[in-house]
């Protein structure tokens, strides 16, 4: 099975993921089986940090997660610029809408041996899948 096939199927749902590694890698969020966002984790803490602490975090601050900011824009509750502001200018209702949408997603990931390899795979998957919430 090739890299693209392994990353094609969502493997986890909900906010708390078990078993995602500290290694670098690529991840994809899916909604109703369709990829909506592809991202990369290259720094210390790898996939665990990127997914759990940033994209699946339910806090008020969306500035650290491009995925959550793009969801806010997609839902029409805030612009990306508003979602990036620190301290947050978003209301509880706006953040709740983003969190509910993200909670309805599934996520799949694939570990890589290096950040460089992860970056290359991310480019390939973005080009191949063209997820609507991934800015190019």
Steps between C-alpha positions, in 0.01 A plus 500: 500500500642840402525813709198659340279199563598479867423867560175479303275350767409683821602300800382698800205716595431743780734726691721259693728291286688210646814368344601792287877522510755763585659443157477730201230424248201607295137503605167551328165601642192351334134588510253244372789306345630799301838655582456861610845586636854364465783610728849412612677457832875548481605640839563356844194316625408409145152382424390491863577864562360620170177306516414494868634832623419713200232364266290307752539752780160641593628822656408850395832569321486388136823683407721189516284283272459584131241223483279652772543850351400372157198322650393832659522666160322207330212523749483878457543564872831692469762594248840336515641836613252517789570139600876571502475786748649462846339543736203348324218727389267210426188444705422178684230424241747540212757273665229246588394484134860434391550236770176322408599488131849368581352239736299369205820428306712189481878507479761274345876535524816346376836510673815583307866458582578872472344842483631537146326181392180618670516830314534325166212263572283794608561672164406184315181446698391863465550481127329163470201560730453878477329530840283814509610625844871474423632832374756471225 
